[in-house]
């Protein structure tokens, strides 16, 4: 009886999680014409053995970097206008954006028109580790995330901290560790795709 109840409870939790993730992707899907943009529709419920992250350089109406973390079956996202820094003295503004499907981590190309029109590069990608004792969803709700990036360009501990003002704004901060103030790649490779090695100009020319 106890085993049956446990199984039922687990099934309810899984279904609820999938439904919540599906609702999270509603805004992403409604804002875009996915058939034209080439962006993935995305499947809900897919999970990685190790949570992934991706940072995409996006030359839309304003050039910025989208930092995305896999949390509960979707990519929770922040737009970082100036991009991440490896300096512990620098704090980057990070504004929350739409949740994206996990498949978006591999998206690189040109959104020709509509919402987010512009060139997209996979600037960095890899896995991350939660450094807090709480689940990532709880950290997100608490407004303080501490993670270890294991990427092609970024490695080390970073914090995302929610501010009181401006409303809903966060800060992306490099934490002090052995990787602070050190880039993992030569300067000539920092502005190339972590997936294809292309520059933004090459992606625009080849995919546009």
FIKEPA-730678 format. One record per atom (N, C-alpha, C, O): residue in three letters; x, y, z. Coordinates in steps of 0.2 Angstrom, whole numbers, plus 5000, padded with zeros to 4 digits. Layout:
FIKEPA-730678
alaXYZ/...
***
This chain:
FIKEPA-730678
unk500449945000/unk500050005000/unk500450065000/unk500350114996/unk501050065004/unk501450125005/unk501850134998/unk501850194996/unk502050074995/unk502350084989/unk501950114983/unk502150154979/unk501250084983/unk500850114978/unk500650184979/unk500650224974/unk500650214985/unk500550284987/unk501150324985/unk501050374982/unk501750294986/unk502350334984/unk502350334976/unk502550394974/unk502150284973/unk502250284965/unk501750334963/unk501850374958/unk501150334966/unk500550384963/unk500850454965/unk500750494960/unk501050464970/unk501350534972/unk501850554967/unk501850614965/unk502350514966/unk502850524961/unk502550544954/unk502850594951/unk502050504952/unk501750514945/unk501450584945/unk501450624940/unk501050604950/unk500750664951/unk501250724950/unk501150774947/unk501850714954/unk502350764954/unk502650774947/unk502750834945/unk502750724944/unk503050724937/unk502550754932/unk502750804928/unk501950734932/unk501450774928/unk501350844929/unk501350884925/unk501350864936/unk501350934938/unk501950974935/unk501851024933/unk502550944936/unk503150974934/unk503050984926/unk503251044924/unk502850934922/unk502850944915/unk502350994913/unk502451034908/unk501750994917/unk501251044915/unk501451114917/unk501351164913/unk501851124922/unk502151194924/unk502651214919/unk502651274917/unk503051164916/unk503551184911/unk503251204905/unk503451244901/unk502651164903/unk502251184897/unk502051254897/unk502051294892/unk501751274903/unk501451334904/unk502051394903/unk501951444901/unk502651374906/unk503151424905/unk503351434898/unk503551494897/unk503251384894/unk503451394887/unk502951434883/unk503051444877/unk502351444886/unk501751474882/unk501951544879/unk501851564874/unk502251584884/unk502451654882/unk502951644876/unk502951684871/unk503451604877/unk503951594871/unk503651584865/unk503851614860/unk503151534865/unk502851514858/unk502351564856/unk502351574850/unk502051604860/unk501551654858/unk501851714855/unk501651744850/unk502451734857/unk502851794855/unk503151784848/unk503351834845/unk503251724846/unk503651704840/unk503251674834/unk502751634836/unk503451684828/unk503251644823/unk503751594821/unk504251604817/unk503651534825/unk504251484825/unk504351454818/unk504951434816/unk503851454814/unk503951424807/unk504351474803/unk504751444798/unk504351534804/unk504751584800/unk505451594804/unk505951604800/unk505451594810/unk506051614814/unk506651554814/unk507251564814/unk506351494813/unk506851434813/unk506951414820/unk507351364821/unk506751454825/unk506851434832/unk506451364834/unk505951354831/unk506751324838/unk506351264840/unk505751274844/unk505751314848/unk505251234842/unk504651234846/unk504751204853/unk504551234858/unk505151154854/unk505351124860/unk504851074863/unk504251084862/unk505151024866/unk504750974870/unk504850984877/unk505451004880/unk504350974881/unk504350984888/unk504550924892/unk504250864890/unk504950924897/unk505050864901/unk505750834900/unk505950794903/unk506050854894/unk506750824893/unk507150854898/unk507250914899/unk507550814901/unk508050834906/unk508750804905/unk508750744902/unk509250834906/unk509950814905/unk510250774912/unk509950794917/unk510750734911/unk511050704917/unk511350754921/unk511250754927/unk511650804918/unk511950864921/unk511650924918/unk511550924912/unk511450964923/unk511051024920/unk511551064915/unk512151074917/unk511251094910/unk511651124905/unk511551204906/unk511051224909/unk511951244903/unk511951314902/unk512151334895/unk512551294892/unk511851384893/unk512051414886/unk512051494887/unk511651524890/unk512551524884/unk512551594883/unk512551614876/unk513051594872/unk512051644874/unk511951664867/unk512051734866/unk511751774869/unk512551754861/unk512551824859/unk512051844854/unk511951804849/unk511651894855/unk511051904851/unk511051984849/unk511052024853/unk511151984842/unk511152054839/unk510452074837/unk510352074831/unk510052084842/unk509352104840/unk509352184840/unk509752214837/unk508752214842/unk508752284842/unk509252314846/unk509552374845/unk509452284852/unk510052304855/unk510552234856/unk510252184858/unk511152244855/unk511652184856/unk511652164864/unk511752214868/unk511552104865/unk511552084872/unk511752004872/unk511851974867/unk511851984878/unk512051904879/unk511451874883/unk511251904888/unk511151824881/unk510651784884/unk510951724888/unk511251684885/unk510951734895/unk511151684899/unk510551634901/unk510051654904/unk510651574899/unk510151524900/unk510351464905/unk510851434903/unk509951444910/unk510151394914/unk509551344914/unk508951354914/unk509751274913/unk509251224914/unk508951214921/unk509351194925/unk508351234922/unk508051224928/unk507351194927/unk506851224924/unk507151134930/unk506551104929/unk506251094922/unk505651114921/unk506651074918/unk506451054911/unk506451114906/unk506251094900/unk506651174908/unk506651224903/unk507251264904/unk507651254909/unk507451314900/unk508051354901/unk507751424903/unk507451464900/unk507951434910/unk507751504913/unk508251554910/unk508851534910/unk508051614908/unk508451654905/unk508451724907/unk508051754910/unk509051754906/unk509151824908/unk509551854902/unk509951824899/unk509351924901/unk509751954896/unk510252004899/unk510052044903/unk510851994897/unk511452034900/unk511752074895/unk512052054890/unk511552144895/unk511752184890/unk512552184888/unk512652184882/unk512952184893/unk513652194892/unk514052124892/unk514652114891/unk513652074893/unk513952004893/unk514251984900/unk514352034904/unk514451924901/unk514751904907/unk515451934908/unk515851944903/unk515751944914/unk516351964915/unk516751914920/unk516351884924/unk517351904919/unk517751854924/unk518051894930/unk518351864934/unk517951964930/unk518252004935/unk517752004941/unk517152014940/unk518051994947/unk517551994953/unk517352064955/unk516952074959/unk517652114952/unk517452184953/unk516952214949/unk516652264950/unk516752174944/unk516252194939/unk515552154940/unk515552094941/unk515052194941/unk514352174941/unk513952184935/unk513852244933/unk513652134932/unk513352144926/unk512552144927/unk512352094930/unk512152194924/unk511452194925/unk511152134921/unk511452124915/unk510752094924/unk510452034920/unk509652044921/unk509452044927/unk509252054916/unk508552054916/unk508251994914/unk508351964908/unk507751964918/unk507451904916/unk507051914910/unk506751964908/unk507051854906/unk506651854899/unk506251794899/unk506251754904/unk505951774893/unk505551714893/unk505951654894/unk506551644893/unk505651604897/unk505851534898/unk505951504891/unk505451514887/unk506451464889/unk506551444883/unk506551364883/unk506751334888/unk506451324878/unk506551254878/unk507251234878/unk507651274876/unk507351174881/unk508051154881/unk508451144874/unk509051154874/unk508051134869/unk508251124862/unk508551194860/unk509051194855/unk508351254863/unk508651314861/unk509451324862/unk509751364859/unk509651284867/unk510351284868/unk510851274862/unk511351294862/unk510551244857/unk510951224851/unk510751274845/unk510951264840/unk510351324847/unk510051364841/unk510651424840/unk510851454844/unk510751424833/unk511251474831/unk511051494824/unk510951444820/unk510951554822/unk510751574816/unk510451644815/unk510651684820/unk510051654811/unk509751724810/unk508951724810/unk508651684807/unk508651764815/unk507951764816/unk507751824811/unk507951884812/unk507451804805/unk507351854800/unk506951914801/unk507051974799/unk506351904805/unk505951954807/unk505551934813/unk505551884815/unk505151994815/unk504751974821/unk505151984828/unk505652014828/unk504851954833/unk505151964840/unk505851934840/unk505951874838/unk506351974842/unk507051954843/unk507451944836/unk507951914836/unk507151984831/unk507451974825/unk508251994825/unk508352054828/unk508651954822/unk509351974822/unk509751904823/unk509551854822/unk510451914823/unk510851854823/unk511051834830/unk511051864835/unk511051764830/unk511151734837/unk511751684836/unk511751644832/unk512151694841/unk512751644841/unk512751614848/unk512551634853/unk512951544848/unk513051514854/unk513751534856/unk514251504855/unk513751584861/unk514451604863/unk514751564868/unk515351554868/unk514451534872/unk514751484877/unk514151424878/unk513551444879/unk514451364880/unk513951314882/unk514351264886/unk514951254886/unk513951224890/unk514251174895/unk513751154900/unk513151164899/unk514051134905/unk513551114911/unk513751154917/unk514251194917/unk513251154922/unk513451194928/unk513251144934/unk512851104934/unk513451174940/unk513351134946/unk513051184951/unk513351244952/unk512551164954/unk512251214960/unk512651214966/unk512851154969/unk512851264968/unk513351274974/unk512951284980/unk513251284986/unk512251294980/unk511851304986/unk511551234988/unk511451194984/unk511451234995/unk511151164997/unk510351164995/unk510151104995/unk510051214992/unk509351214990/unk509351194983/unk509751204979/unk508751164981/unk508551154974/unk508651224970/unk508551274973/unk508751214964/unk508851274959/unk508151314959/unk508251374959/unk507651284959/unk506951324959/unk506951364965/unk506651414965/unk507151334971/unk507051374977/unk507551434977/unk507451484980/unk508151424974/unk508651474974/unk508351534969/unk508451584971/unk508051514964/unk507751554959/unk507251604963/unk507151664962/unk506751564967/unk506251604971/unk506551644976/unk506351704978/unk507151624979/unk507451664985/unk507851724982/unk507951774986/unk507951724975/unk508351774972/unk509051774973/unk509451824972/unk509351714974/unk510051714974/unk510251644972/unk510151594975/unk510651644966/unk510851584963/unk511651584963/unk511951634961/unk511951524965/unk512651514965/unk512851454962/unk512651404964/unk513151464956/unk513351404952/unk514051404950/unk514351454950/unk514251344947/unk514951334945/unk514851314937/unk514551264935/unk515051364933/unk515051354926/unk515651304923/unk516251314925/unk515451254919/unk516051214916/unk515851224909/unk515651174906/unk516151274906/unk515951294899/unk516551294895/unk517151274897/unk516551304888/unk517051314884/unk517451374885/unk518051384884/unk517151434887/unk517451494889/unk517451514896/unk517951544898/unk516951504899/unk516851514906/unk516951454911/unk516651404909/unk517351464916/unk517351414921/unk517451444928/unk517751494928/unk517151414933/unk517151444939/unk516451464942/unk515951454939/unk516451494948/unk515851504952/unk515651574950/unk515951624950/unk514951584949/unk514651644947/unk513951644951/unk513651594953/unk513751704953/unk513151714957/unk512651764952/unk512851804949/unk512051744953/unk511451784950/unk511051804956/unk510751764960/unk511051874957/unk510751904963/unk510151954961/unk510351994957/unk509551944964/unk509051984962/unk509052054966/unk509252054972/unk508952104963/unk509052174966/unk508352194968/unk507852164966/unk508352244972/unk507652274974/unk507452324969/unk506852334968/unk507952364966/unk507852404961/unk508452404956/unk508952394958/unk508252404949/unk507652414946/unk507252344947/unk507452294949/unk506552354947/unk506152304948/unk506252244944/unk506352244937/unk506352184946/unk506452124943/unk507152114940/unk507352064937/unk507552164941/unk508252164939/unk508752114943/unk508552114949/unk509252084940/unk509652044944/unk510352064942/unk510452104938/unk510852044946/unk511552054944/unk511951984943/unk511851934947/unk512351984938/unk512751924937/unk513451944939/unk513751994937/unk513751904944/unk514351924947/unk514851864947/unk514651804949/unk515451874946/unk515951824946/unk516151814953/unk516351864956/unk516151754956/unk516351744963/unk517051734964/unk517451714959/unk517351744969/unk518051734970/unk518251654971/unk518051624975/unk518651634966/unk518951564966/unk519551564962/unk519851614960/unk519851504961/unk520451504957/unk520351524950/unk520851534946/unk519751534947/unk519651554940/unk519451624939/unk519351644934/unk519451664945/unk519251734945/unk519851774941/unk520451754941/unk519551814937/unk520051864933/unk520451824928/unk520951854925/unk520251764926/unk520651734921/unk520151704915/unk519651674917/unk520251724909/unk519951694904/unk520151624902/unk520751614902/unk519751584900/unk519951514898/unk520151504891/unk520351454889/unk520051554887/unk520151554880/unk520551614878/unk520451664881/unk520951604873/unk521351664870/unk520851724868/unk520251704866/unk521151784868/unk520651834866/unk520351834859/unk519851854858/unk520751804854/unk520551794847/unk519951754847/unk519651754842/unk519851704852/unk519351654851/unk518751674855/unk518151644855/unk518751734859/unk518251744864/unk517551774860/unk517051764863/unk517651794854/unk517051824851/unk516851774845/unk516551794840/unk517051714846/unk516851664841/unk516351614844/unk516351604850/unk515951574840/unk515451534842/unk515851474846/unk516351444843/unk515551454851/unk515751394855/unk515651324851/unk515851274852/unk515151334847/unk514851274843/unk515251264836/unk515451214834/unk515251324832/unk515451314825/unk516151354824/unk516451354819/unk516351394829/unk516951444828/unk516851504824/unk517351534822/unk516251514822/unk516051574817/unk515951634821/unk515851634827/unk516151694818/unk515951754820/unk515251774819/unk514951744815/unk515051824822/unk514351854821/unk514251864814/unk513751854811/unk514751904811/unk514651914804/unk514651854799/unk514251854794/unk515051804801/unk514951744797/unk514251714797/unk514051684792/unk514051704803/unk513351674804/unk512851714801/unk512451684797/unk512851784801/unk512351824797/unk512451814790/unk511951814786/unk513051804787/unk513151794780/unk512951724778/unk512651724772/unk513051674782/unk512951604780/unk512251584781/unk511951544778/unk511951614786/unk511251594788/unk510651644787/unk510151624787/unk510851704785/unk510351754784/unk510051754777/unk509551794776/
***
